[in-house]
């Protein structure tokens, strides 16, 4: 079980702590607000009141054995910088910190953050993709401008074979698998003569520009 410390229990930190717990992570949640800690106490492995700016407090709660720490201290740039620095000094293997802006991000990187989180920006980009590409269900960065994407089956392809769909030839999209929306069952590396069904989800590797051309099928 992965051990994760979530520091700062605003909306993002609270939702993250609960989501990680549902995914079977052992979560320690830390905040200076007694009310926020009390609200989360029954939902995580451990919820503690503490000042994340204080090295003595952090080192008494978190050790280098924790798998990850996520710093989500709202608009307080000073607090998030100090907390990230202290976590780095403790030796936490991976530190993800919520950044307010690019200057803040540069400082966080300099004091030890391994990954920066921009929740509003990331949510906006994900929402924009779903608006621009209505069939896109989810995506994961892969390499350079390539993505692994989950795409709902476009109506014009239902009943066609994978070979006849011309996903590779016409759209440069490599189908890695299909997944049944109703059962969750995967078919990895489907054959050219596999028939595409209405409740199939396509899992493809490709560029976003090619997905844009493919999305026209639904229009």
C-alpha positions as CSV (number, residue, x, y, z in Angstrom):
1,X,0.0,0.0,0.0
2,X,1.4,3.4,-1.1
3,X,1.9,5.9,1.7
4,X,1.0,9.4,0.7
5,X,1.0,12.6,2.7
6,X,-1.4,15.3,1.7
7,X,-0.6,18.7,3.2
8,X,-3.2,21.4,3.0
9,X,-6.9,20.5,3.1
10,X,-8.6,23.0,0.9
11,X,-10.9,21.8,-1.8
12,X,-8.2,20.2,-3.9
13,X,-6.3,18.6,-1.0
14,X,-9.5,17.2,0.6
15,X,-10.8,15.7,-2.7
16,X,-7.3,14.3,-3.4
17,X,-7.0,12.7,0.1
18,X,-10.4,11.0,-0.3
19,X,-9.8,9.9,-3.8
20,X,-6.4,8.3,-2.9
21,X,-8.0,6.5,0.0
22,X,-10.6,5.0,-2.3
23,X,-7.7,3.8,-4.5
24,X,-6.3,2.0,-1.4
25,X,-3.5,4.4,-0.6
26,X,-2.6,5.0,3.1
27,X,-3.2,8.7,3.4
28,X,-1.9,11.1,6.1
29,X,-3.7,14.4,5.8
30,X,-2.2,17.5,7.5
31,X,-3.7,21.0,7.9
32,X,-3.5,23.8,10.5
33,X,-7.3,24.0,10.6
34,X,-8.9,21.9,13.3
35,X,-12.2,22.0,11.4
36,X,-10.8,20.7,8.1
37,X,-8.9,17.9,9.9
38,X,-12.0,16.9,11.8
39,X,-14.0,16.8,8.6
40,X,-11.6,14.4,7.0
41,X,-10.6,12.3,10.0
42,X,-13.0,9.4,9.3
43,X,-12.1,9.2,5.6
44,X,-8.3,8.7,5.7
45,X,-5.8,6.6,7.5
46,X,-4.7,9.5,9.7
47,X,-5.6,13.2,9.8
48,X,-3.4,15.6,11.9
49,X,-3.4,19.2,12.9
50,X,-0.1,20.8,12.1
51,X,1.7,23.8,10.8
52,X,3.4,22.7,7.5
53,X,5.8,25.7,7.6
54,X,7.4,24.3,10.8
55,X,10.2,21.8,10.1
56,X,9.9,20.3,13.6
57,X,6.2,19.6,13.0
58,X,6.8,18.1,9.6
59,X,9.7,15.9,10.6
60,X,7.7,14.5,13.6
61,X,5.0,13.4,11.2
62,X,6.7,12.5,7.9
63,X,9.8,10.4,7.3
64,X,11.7,9.6,4.2
65,X,9.9,6.3,4.0
66,X,6.7,7.9,2.7
67,X,6.2,7.2,-1.0
68,X,4.9,10.7,-1.9
69,X,3.9,14.0,-0.5
70,X,1.5,16.4,-2.1
71,X,1.6,20.1,-1.0
72,X,-1.7,21.9,-1.6
73,X,-1.5,25.1,0.5
74,X,-3.9,27.3,-1.5
75,X,-2.7,30.8,-2.3
76,X,0.0,30.9,0.4
77,X,3.2,30.9,-1.7
78,X,5.4,31.3,1.3
79,X,3.9,28.3,3.1
80,X,4.1,26.0,0.1
81,X,7.7,27.0,-0.5
82,X,8.8,26.4,3.1
83,X,6.8,23.1,3.2
84,X,8.4,21.8,0.0
85,X,11.9,22.8,1.2
86,X,11.3,20.9,4.5
87,X,10.0,17.8,2.7
88,X,13.1,17.8,0.5
89,X,15.4,18.1,3.5
90,X,13.5,15.2,5.2
91,X,14.3,13.1,2.0
92,X,10.8,12.4,0.7
93,X,11.2,10.5,-2.5
94,X,8.6,12.4,-4.6
95,X,7.1,15.8,-3.9
96,X,4.2,17.2,-5.9
97,X,3.3,20.8,-5.1
98,X,0.4,23.0,-6.2
99,X,1.7,26.2,-7.9
100,X,0.0,29.5,-8.1
101,X,1.9,30.9,-11.1
102,X,5.1,30.4,-13.2
103,X,7.3,32.4,-10.8
104,X,6.1,30.4,-7.9
105,X,6.7,27.2,-9.9
106,X,10.3,28.1,-10.6
107,X,11.0,28.6,-6.9
108,X,9.2,25.4,-5.9
109,X,11.4,23.5,-8.4
110,X,14.5,25.1,-7.0
111,X,13.7,24.1,-3.4
112,X,12.9,20.4,-4.3
113,X,9.5,19.9,-5.9
114,X,9.6,17.0,-8.4
115,X,6.3,17.8,-10.0
116,X,4.2,21.0,-10.2
117,X,0.4,20.9,-10.1
118,X,-1.8,23.6,-11.7
119,X,-5.3,22.3,-11.0
120,X,-7.3,25.0,-12.7
121,X,-5.0,24.9,-15.8
122,X,-5.1,21.2,-16.1
123,X,-8.9,21.0,-15.6
124,X,-9.4,23.7,-18.2
125,X,-7.2,21.9,-20.7
126,X,-9.0,18.6,-20.1
127,X,-12.4,20.3,-20.5
128,X,-11.2,22.1,-23.7
129,X,-10.2,18.7,-25.2
130,X,-13.6,17.2,-24.4
131,X,-15.4,20.2,-26.0
132,X,-13.1,20.1,-29.1
133,X,-13.2,16.3,-29.4
134,X,-16.7,15.1,-28.2
135,X,-15.8,11.4,-28.5
136,X,-12.7,11.8,-26.3
137,X,-13.2,10.1,-22.9
138,X,-9.7,10.4,-21.4
139,X,-6.1,10.8,-22.4
140,X,-2.6,10.3,-21.1
141,X,0.5,12.0,-22.3
142,X,2.9,9.5,-23.9
143,X,5.9,11.1,-25.7
144,X,6.4,14.5,-27.3
145,X,3.1,15.3,-29.0
146,X,1.7,11.8,-28.8
147,X,-1.1,10.7,-26.4
148,X,-2.8,7.5,-25.4
149,X,-6.5,8.3,-25.7
150,X,-9.8,6.6,-24.8
151,X,-12.4,7.4,-27.5
152,X,-16.1,6.5,-27.6
153,X,-17.1,4.6,-30.7
154,X,-18.2,7.0,-33.5
155,X,-21.5,6.0,-35.0
156,X,-20.2,5.7,-38.6
157,X,-17.7,3.0,-37.5
158,X,-20.2,0.7,-35.7
159,X,-20.4,-2.6,-37.5
160,X,-17.3,-2.1,-39.5
161,X,-14.2,-4.2,-39.1
162,X,-11.1,-2.5,-37.6
163,X,-9.4,-2.9,-41.0
164,X,-12.2,-1.2,-42.8
165,X,-12.3,1.7,-40.3
166,X,-9.0,3.0,-41.7
167,X,-8.0,4.4,-38.3
168,X,-4.4,3.8,-39.0
169,X,-4.3,4.5,-42.7
170,X,-6.5,7.6,-42.8
171,X,-6.0,9.1,-39.3
172,X,-2.6,7.8,-38.1
173,X,-4.3,6.4,-35.0
174,X,-2.9,3.0,-33.7
175,X,-5.5,1.0,-31.9
176,X,-3.9,-0.6,-28.9
177,X,-7.1,-2.2,-27.5
178,X,-10.8,-2.0,-27.4
179,X,-12.8,-2.0,-24.1
180,X,-16.5,-2.9,-23.7
181,X,-18.3,0.0,-21.9
182,X,-20.8,-2.4,-20.5
183,X,-18.5,-5.1,-19.1
184,X,-15.1,-3.4,-18.9
185,X,-13.5,-6.3,-20.8
186,X,-10.5,-5.5,-22.9
187,X,-9.4,-6.9,-26.2
188,X,-5.7,-6.1,-26.6
189,X,-4.1,-5.7,-30.0
190,X,-7.4,-6.4,-31.9
191,X,-7.2,-8.0,-35.3
192,X,-8.1,-6.3,-38.6
193,X,-11.2,-8.5,-38.9
194,X,-12.5,-7.6,-35.4
195,X,-16.0,-6.0,-35.7
196,X,-16.4,-2.7,-33.9
197,X,-19.4,-2.6,-31.6
198,X,-21.5,0.4,-30.4
199,X,-20.4,0.0,-26.8
200,X,-16.7,-0.4,-27.6
201,X,-14.3,2.2,-26.4
202,X,-11.2,2.6,-28.6
203,X,-7.8,3.0,-26.9
204,X,-5.5,4.5,-29.4
205,X,-2.0,6.0,-29.6
206,X,-1.8,9.1,-31.8
207,X,-1.3,12.9,-32.0
208,X,-3.9,15.4,-31.0
209,X,-4.0,16.9,-34.5
210,X,-5.0,13.5,-35.8
211,X,-7.7,13.1,-33.2
212,X,-9.1,16.4,-34.4
213,X,-9.4,15.1,-37.9
214,X,-10.9,11.8,-36.5
215,X,-13.5,13.8,-34.5
216,X,-15.1,15.1,-37.7
217,X,-16.6,11.6,-38.1
218,X,-19.2,12.5,-35.4
219,X,-20.2,15.7,-37.0
